Amino acid sequence: MKVVLFLGSGISFPTKLPGLESITDSLLNDEWHIYSDQSFSPGPDPNPNIPTRCFVNRIQEFLKYLKGYANEYYSQRRGQKASYEDLFYLCEQIYYEELNEVENPAMQEFTKYIKHTSKDLFEPLPPTYFGFDTSLKELSSRACDLIQYGLSYLLYTNKTPDGLNLLTDIAKSDYFSSVSIFTTNQDILIEKIFTKNGVEYSDGFGETEGEIRYFYPELIDIGKKMKLIKLHGSINWYRFVRKINTNEEEERIGIPMNPDYWHCFDNKGHRVRPVDGKPYFLTGVYNKMLKYGFGIIAEMHYRFHEVLHDPEVQFIIMSGYGWNDRGMNARLMEWMLSDNNKHIILLHENPEISIKENSKSAMWHRYDRLVEMKKLIPVKKWLCNVNLNKIITIIESIK
């Protein structure tokens, strides 16, 4: 039978990857510096002759200011504090307003308010920091960069993934003829556990060409039992410009095999340059939905749409997802309610609190009814504590 797994960041906790709160704290309070390629890296400036700390401090002060503003709003709405995702969303809206990129009348007064109540943030830096712009447009743009680069460092680990054995067991089980994993995670733990256990899967990236594996949409559909679809991108995806011939170039998403992604080469020894050096994944909140229809992200979501409309897919095994993405929620809810034979098996230790009461979605008034209808089947254990036999038993009891 065919089965879908829908996974979120919660499955990475057993490997001790940081969560929302610790990532936010690190970005706002830890020491970061700007590298020569304008990326952000953890730790102090390696070159004391090119100091960047004062500018990074200013960016962190700006983020703290926004966090204070947002905390008041979120504490009243859902009793929570703003995370780095909320701050990225705010910063991107501010940047687009200052750039005149997106028309949003509500942002005009907000940016005026920021400029009026935090004038010290926009004061010029000392002469030794010549070239660092402290305008609202630049601070909001570079704050997004700090979050994006910082997240790629914080989500990377050399540790062996922990608590993901169920994924390997499902992949190797003869009970399932086809397994499609859809994940909102940007980390690469699933890839690591599959490589470690010899699980073959298709993710749309081809064999290494020189020092890069490039994305080709048609490769997602090759005849492997296991598909891995990353709906929000990944910390090891980058945009590259490569030569087609003497006069032509093309931009393509790739996974560099060389850790120094600025110095990758093709099969002919030609250097392949990254477009901007930023890892290609989505960050933020509601702004993510605006990007679901473009580029490689659209290819991923097309496969999600396609699989959800396969009449043979009757079960989604879900874990680690907090139901806080409105775009995903709408698709999942539509799928569940489209047919009496559609079920989500929810692996979560405390779904009545974390999902029913604390998610941003409409689950708070639908949860009990969905459980009663057996559309939502809660298993009060984390994925790391559930075995294959338990999954098969649940499926057999409903079929």
C-alpha positions in Angstrom: 0.0 0.0 0.0 1.0 3.6 -0.4 1.6 5.8 2.6 2.6 9.5 3.2 4.7 10.8 6.1 4.3 14.5 7.0 7.1 15.6 9.3 8.0 18.8 11.1 10.9 20.1 13.2 9.8 18.1 16.3 11.4 15.0 14.9 14.8 16.6 15.2 14.6 17.2 19.0 16.0 13.7 20.0 19.2 14.6 18.0 19.4 17.8 20.2 18.9 20.3 17.4 17.8 23.6 18.8 14.2 24.7 18.9 12.5 28.0 18.2 13.3 29.5 21.6 17.0 28.6 21.7 17.5 29.6 18.0 15.9 33.0 18.6 18.1 33.5 21.7 21.3 32.7 19.8 20.5 35.0 16.9 19.7 37.9 19.2 22.3 37.4 21.9 25.3 35.3 20.7 28.3 36.7 19.0 28.2 36.7 15.2 30.3 38.4 12.6 30.1 39.3 8.9 32.4 37.3 6.8 34.2 38.6 3.7 31.4 37.3 1.4 28.9 39.3 3.5 27.5 36.1 5.1 27.1 35.9 8.8 29.1 33.4 10.8 29.2 32.6 14.6 31.9 33.9 16.8 34.1 36.9 16.9 35.6 38.7 13.9 38.5 36.5 12.6 40.2 39.6 11.1 40.5 42.4 13.7 41.4 44.8 10.9 37.9 44.5 9.4 35.6 44.8 12.5 31.9 44.1 12.0 30.7 43.6 15.5 29.3 47.1 16.0 27.1 46.6 12.9 26.0 43.2 14.0 25.2 44.6 17.4 23.0 47.2 15.7 21.2 44.5 13.8 20.6 42.5 17.0 19.4 45.7 18.8 16.9 46.2 15.9 15.7 42.6 16.2 15.3 42.9 20.0 13.3 46.1 19.5 11.0 44.3 17.1 10.8 41.3 19.5 9.6 43.6 22.3 7.0 45.0 20.1 5.8 41.6 18.8 5.9 39.9 22.2 3.1 42.2 23.5 1.0 41.2 20.5 1.6 37.5 20.7 1.3 37.2 24.4 -2.2 38.7 24.2 -3.1 36.5 21.2 -1.7 33.1 22.2 0.3 33.6 25.4 3.6 33.2 23.6 6.7 35.2 22.7 7.8 36.1 19.2 10.3 33.7 17.6 12.9 34.2 14.9 10.2 33.1 12.4 7.9 36.0 13.5 10.8 38.4 13.4 11.9 37.4 9.9 8.3 37.9 8.7 8.3 41.4 10.3 11.7 42.3 8.8 10.7 41.1 5.3 7.6 43.2 5.4 9.5 46.3 6.6 12.1 45.8 3.9 9.5 45.4 1.1 7.8 48.6 2.4 11.1 50.6 2.4 11.9 49.1 -1.1 8.4 50.0 -2.4 8.3 46.4 -3.5 4.9 45.4 -2.0 1.9 47.8 -1.5 0.7 47.4 2.1 -1.0 50.5 3.6 -0.8 49.1 7.1 3.0 49.0 6.9 3.4 52.7 6.2 2.3 53.8 9.7 4.3 51.0 11.3 7.5 52.0 9.7 6.9 55.6 10.7 6.3 54.4 14.2 9.6 52.5 14.2 11.6 55.5 12.9 10.0 57.8 15.5 10.4 55.5 18.6 13.8 54.1 17.9 15.9 56.9 16.3 19.1 55.7 17.9 19.0 52.5 15.9 19.5 54.5 12.7 22.4 56.7 13.9 25.5 56.4 11.7 28.2 54.1 13.0 31.7 55.3 13.9 34.0 56.2 10.9 35.8 52.8 11.3 32.6 51.2 10.1 32.5 53.1 6.9 30.3 51.3 4.3 27.8 49.9 6.8 24.4 51.4 6.2 22.1 51.8 9.2 18.9 52.8 7.4 15.7 51.0 8.2 15.8 49.4 4.7 19.4 48.0 5.3 18.8 46.9 8.9 15.6 45.0 8.0 17.4 43.4 5.0 20.5 42.4 6.9 18.4 41.2 9.9 16.8 38.7 7.4 20.3 37.7 6.3 21.5 37.1 9.9 18.4 34.9 10.6 18.9 32.9 7.4 22.6 32.4 7.7 22.4 31.8 11.4 19.7 29.2 11.0 21.9 27.3 8.6 24.7 27.1 11.1 22.4 26.3 14.1 20.6 23.5 12.3 23.7 21.7 11.1 25.2 18.9 13.1 27.8 16.2 12.7 25.8 14.0 15.2 24.3 10.7 14.1 20.5 11.3 13.9 18.6 9.9 16.8 15.0 8.8 17.1 14.4 8.3 13.4 14.6 4.5 13.1 10.8 4.3 12.3 11.5 6.1 9.0 14.1 3.5 8.0 11.8 0.7 9.1 8.9 2.0 7.0 11.3 2.5 4.0 12.5 -1.1 4.2 9.1 -2.7 5.0 7.4 -4.8 2.3 4.0 -3.7 3.8 4.4 -0.4 1.9 4.8 -0.3 -1.8 5.4 3.4 -2.0 6.5 5.9 0.7 6.4 9.7 0.2 8.0 11.8 2.9 7.0 15.5 3.0 8.9 17.6 5.5 8.9 21.3 6.5 12.3 20.7 8.1 15.3 22.5 6.6 17.9 20.3 8.4 19.4 17.2 6.8 18.9 14.6 9.4 16.5 12.4 7.3 19.1 12.3 4.5 21.8 11.3 7.0 19.8 8.5 8.5 18.9 7.1 5.1 22.5 7.3 3.9 23.7 5.6 7.1 21.2 2.7 6.7 21.5 2.3 3.0 18.0 3.5 2.1 17.7 4.6 -1.5 15.4 7.6 -2.2 14.6 10.2 -4.8 14.8 13.9 -3.9 15.1 15.4 -7.4 18.9 15.9 -7.2 21.0 14.0 -9.6 24.4 12.4 -9.5 27.4 14.6 -8.8 28.4 16.8 -11.7 31.9 17.9 -10.8 31.3 18.9 -7.1 27.6 19.7 -7.2 24.4 17.6 -7.3 21.9 19.7 -9.4 18.1 19.6 -9.1 16.1 18.2 -12.0 12.3 18.0 -11.4 11.9 14.8 -13.4 14.2 13.0 -11.1 11.7 13.2 -8.3 9.5 10.8 -10.3 12.0 8.1 -11.0 10.9 4.6 -9.9 12.2 4.5 -6.3 10.0 3.4 -3.5 11.0 6.2 -1.3 10.6 9.9 -2.1 11.9 12.8 0.0 10.2 16.1 -0.7 11.4 19.2 1.3 8.6 21.7 1.2 10.5 24.6 2.7 13.9 24.0 1.1 17.1 22.9 2.9 20.2 24.3 4.6 22.4 22.5 1.9 20.6 23.9 -1.1 22.2 26.8 -2.9 21.6 28.7 -6.2 24.5 28.3 -8.7 25.3 29.8 -12.0 26.9 27.4 -14.4 28.1 27.5 -18.0 26.1 25.7 -20.6 28.5 26.7 -23.4 30.8 29.6 -24.1 28.1 32.2 -24.4 25.3 30.8 -22.2 24.8 30.3 -18.5 21.9 29.0 -16.4 20.9 29.3 -12.8 20.1 26.0 -11.0 19.6 24.8 -7.4 22.3 22.4 -6.3 23.8 20.6 -3.3 27.5 21.3 -3.1 29.7 18.2 -2.2 32.5 20.6 -1.5 31.9 22.3 1.9 33.5 25.5 0.5 30.5 26.2 -1.8 32.2 29.4 -3.1 34.9 27.2 -4.8 33.0 24.4 -6.5 34.0 23.2 -10.0 32.2 21.4 -12.8 33.4 18.3 -14.7 35.6 20.4 -17.0 37.4 22.2 -14.2 35.4 25.4 -14.6 34.5 27.2 -11.4 30.7 27.3 -10.6 29.8 30.4 -8.7 26.9 30.6 -6.2 24.5 33.4 -6.9 24.6 34.9 -3.4 25.9 32.3 -1.0 22.6 32.1 0.9 21.2 28.6 1.6 17.9 28.2 -0.2 15.1 27.6 2.3 12.0 29.5 3.5 11.9 31.3 6.8 9.1 33.3 8.3 5.4 32.8 8.9 2.7 33.8 6.4 5.2 35.1 3.9 6.1 31.5 3.2 2.8 30.9 1.4 3.7 33.6 -1.1 6.7 31.6 -2.2 5.0 28.2 -2.5 4.3 28.8 -6.2 7.8 29.6 -7.5 10.9 27.7 -8.5 12.0 24.5 -6.8 9.6 25.2 -3.9 6.7 25.0 -6.4 8.1 21.7 -7.7 8.0 20.3 -4.2 4.4 21.6 -3.6 3.3 20.2 -6.9 4.3 16.8 -5.8 2.5 17.3 -2.5 -0.7 18.3 -4.4 -0.2 15.3 -6.7 0.2 12.7 -3.9 -2.7 14.1 -1.9 -4.9 13.5 -5.0 -3.9 9.9 -5.4 -6.9 7.8 -4.4 -4.6 5.0 -3.2 -3.2 7.3 -0.5 -5.5 6.8 2.5 -3.0 7.4 5.4 -0.7 10.2 6.4 1.6 9.5 9.3 2.4 12.8 10.9 4.9 13.8 13.5 6.8 16.9 14.7 4.4 19.3 12.9 2.7 21.9 15.1 -0.1 22.8 12.7 1.2 26.4 12.5 1.4 26.8 8.7 -1.9 28.0 7.3 -1.0 27.0 3.8 -0.2 23.4 4.8 -3.1 23.2 7.2 -5.6 24.1 4.5 -4.3 21.3 2.2 -4.2 18.7 5.0 -7.7 19.6 6.2 -9.1 19.5 2.7 -7.5 16.1 2.1 -8.8 14.7 5.4 -12.4 15.8 4.7 -12.4 14.9 1.0 -13.1 11.2 1.5 -14.3 8.9 4.3 -11.1 6.8 3.8 -8.6 9.6 4.5 -6.9 9.4 7.9 -4.0 11.2 9.7 -2.1 9.1 12.3 -0.8 11.8 14.6 2.3 10.8 16.6 2.4 13.3 19.5 2.9 12.8 23.2 0.4 15.6 24.2 -1.7 16.6 21.2 -4.6 18.0 23.3 -2.3 20.8 24.5 0.2 21.4 21.8 -2.1 20.8 18.8 -5.6 21.4 20.0 -4.9 24.4 22.2 -1.6 26.0 21.2 -1.4 25.8 17.4 -2.2 28.8 15.3 -4.6 26.8 13.2 -8.3 26.1 13.4 -7.6 22.8 15.1 -8.8 24.1 18.4 -12.4 23.8 17.3 -12.0 20.9 15.0 -9.7 18.5 16.9 -12.3 16.7 19.0 -14.7 16.2 16.0 -11.9 14.9 13.8 -10.9 12.4 16.4 -14.5 11.4 16.9 -14.8 10.8 13.1 -11.5 8.9 13.1 -10.1 11.3 10.6 -7.4 12.2 13.1 -6.0 9.2 15.1 -3.8 10.4 17.9 -1.0 8.1 19.1 0.3 9.7 22.3 3.9 8.9 21.7 6.7 10.7 19.9 7.9 9.2 16.6 11.1 8.1 18.3 9.0 5.9 20.6 6.8 4.3 18.0 7.7 1.1 16.1 6.6 -0.3 12.7 4.3 -2.9 14.2 2.3 -0.2 16.0 1.8 1.7 12.7 0.7 -1.4 10.8 -1.7 -2.4 13.6 -3.4 1.0 13.5 -3.7 0.9 9.7 -5.1 -2.7 9.7 -7.7 -1.8 12.3 -9.1 1.0 10.1 -8.8 -0.5 6.6 
